Amino acid sequence: MTSIVRSLSLAREDLDNAFISTIEEDLWIYQESVGQLAGIPFACKDNINTSALPTTGGTPALAKARPQFNHPVVERLQAAGATLIGKTNLHELAFGITSDNAGYGPVRNPHDPTRSAGGSSGGSAAAVASGIVPFALATDTGGSARIPASWCGVVGFRPSMKRWGSGNAVPLSASRDTLGVIARDVSWIAKVDAIVTAEPLGSGSEKPFRLGVPKQYLEGMSPEVEENWLKALQRIKTSGISIVPVSLTNVLVSQAGSGSDLVRYELRRDLPTYLMSLPVPISVEDVIDAIASKDVDNLVRSTFENPISEERYLECLSARRLSQQAYNHLFAAVSIDALIYPTCVLGPSPLGEDSAPLFPTVTQNTESGSFAGLPSISIPYPSRQQWPVGISLEALPYNDSQLLRLALHVEQVLNHSTV
């Protein structure tokens, strides 16, 4: 119980504004926890349904929203003995990449409190990076688990679509949203994934890994990111992993800017349904009127006032299928196990900086694979600079176990590098 008491104390102190709420009653102290995660504290992004604490979505109108049931992933972790200590702060309605939340305050980066923790799962990343919890649940639509993991120097995992279930969270896009997890290292990611899916990792193949580097993902890197990316890649090469250059031209052409339109259509369709399913229903108009963050207010109002047509939505779904086919063809043509690339081409942005102009650049490398439903994991490269640089691995759908085995190997290689 010592680790839970310590974690709860740190969460309530909350130097980085990582939490929106924490458990208030200490009744758990008198309950014996059993299971693989007995005595282990964890946190949960505050757009994932929990019955013990409100699910605010990081927006003021939902401050007291109390879904009746836990998300199944929360249930499985608690059944394994883990203790939920609190709900983490996020970019309002998970609709952004900085977690600079005007309603609940910005999440500060533990490496530099003047900079963003990333988003939208910034609170989960900060809670792990500051040592409050060993892992925290996140969500990922277009990079929301991996971007903050990269900026905070921890590991962020987006599983294949539907592998961790769906629904039971404040929705953005049913075709793209997935729960994920941010943790201090890959072994924690693998442990949580095995509990959630009931699929132990296993040993896998002994053949050497072969990774593809997309040339499009190396454009626009800041000098600091480029320096560390090149060091990390060289270390991976010398470990015996084969590295081959690849082009994502066919993938990117097939998407044709459909990702954002898909999100806008599905948000407009699904958010009102979620709000009306709450024990105390609330209208979407009331939620929109109370949005605190200017960037989110602009995005959500535009989504509801200028709806995407059903015809365009069907085009987006078709583009998604073409994108998946293009990825399958690429992996087969060059015989690779995964893609490897810098998670973000930029380091953490200063707090208060307008996120709208940053969005396309920050999500440049995380958007495409998530649109197609690929699993991906960001691993920190331990730099001497102020913050680490995330290195991402991305596999074809439902090759999650192989991806996690590869990530364990790459993490070991990077942690033994000379920086």
Helices and strands as residue ranges (DSSP letters): H 2-13, E 19-22, G 27-30, E 41-45, G 60-62, H 72-79, E 83-88, G 92-94, E 100-101, E 105-106, E 108-109, E 112-116, H 122-129, E 135-140, H 146-152, E 155-158, E 178-183, H 186-197, E 210-214, G 215-218, H 223-238, E 242-246, H 249-255, H 258-276, H 284-290, H 294-305, H 310-334, E 338-342, H 359-362, H 367-372, E 376-381, E 389-394, H 400-415
